[in-house]
Amino acid sequence: MAAKKQRIVVKVGTSSLILPNGQTNLHAIDGLAFTLATLNHQGYEMVLVSSGAIGVGLSNLGLKDRPHEIAKQQALAAIGQTELMRIYSQRFLDYQTKVGQLLLTRDVLHFPVSRQHVLNTISTLLADGVVPIINENDPVSVDELDHHTTFSDNDELSALVATRIHADLLVVLSDIDAFYNKDPHKYSDAQPIRRVAEMTPELAAAASGSSTRFGTGGMVTKLHAAATIMKAHQRMILCNGADPKIVFRIVNGDEVGTQFGK
């Protein structure tokens, strides 16, 4: 009997895909494509949950600030998602790997029938050696609707995807090296926490909000994602995504970032 393939979900945040000046970080996207494609060729089943649609939309239109109006954010997401997938498709093909796009809302994963269709699609893509690239369907996900369509952000989405597809590991690539006992941007004596076996009030107190103007997440949402993963008895690693090749080190068993769960 053939050995079970290891299934890894990699979540990349907007801060890893957009440069401080607002331009798309093509170097990071290329490194991400190279890393996931290489692991795909080695027999791993790789799934990418990618933020960045609005950030790429801003870059594409030459805008500096994210608008407050929901309709304008959604329009930017529609523009940016197209451009983001164009870049991903191009970069992955450079490494002989095909990708497929899935845009999800909370409802899709909440209702059993639609959820099963999504899971069937992901399973088929993985079986065919295709890397699914998943993002929230921002142009149709709005808080004003009577039903809950939005995820709090893609940290939550990545955790839900990882648990639904029974992934062996969720890797969250962020703009911080690990989970710290206090905000390292504010406190020079902040210390990284390398392993978290259970959630505590102290961990919640150490979390802080998003530190960039392009993203929506922060340590709070990453902690929520970790809680979802740990409740499912799975494993998540939070680490710095400045160089996506860090995923190679994780696969090799090196201790990087913070490990949540077993």
Secondary structure, DSSP 8 states (H G I E B T S, - for coil): ------EEEEEE-HHHHB-TTS-B-HHHHHHHHHHHHHHHHTT-EEEEEE--HHHHHHHHHT--S--SSHHHHHHHHHHHHHHHHHHHHHHHHHTT--EEEEEE-HHHHHSHHHHHHHHHHHHHHHHTT-EEEEEE-GGG--TTSSS----S-HHHHHHHHHHHTT-SEEEEEESSSSEESS-TTT-TT--EE-EESS--HHHHHH-----SSS----HHHHHHHHHHHHHTT-EEEEEE-SSTTHHHHHHTT---SEEEE-
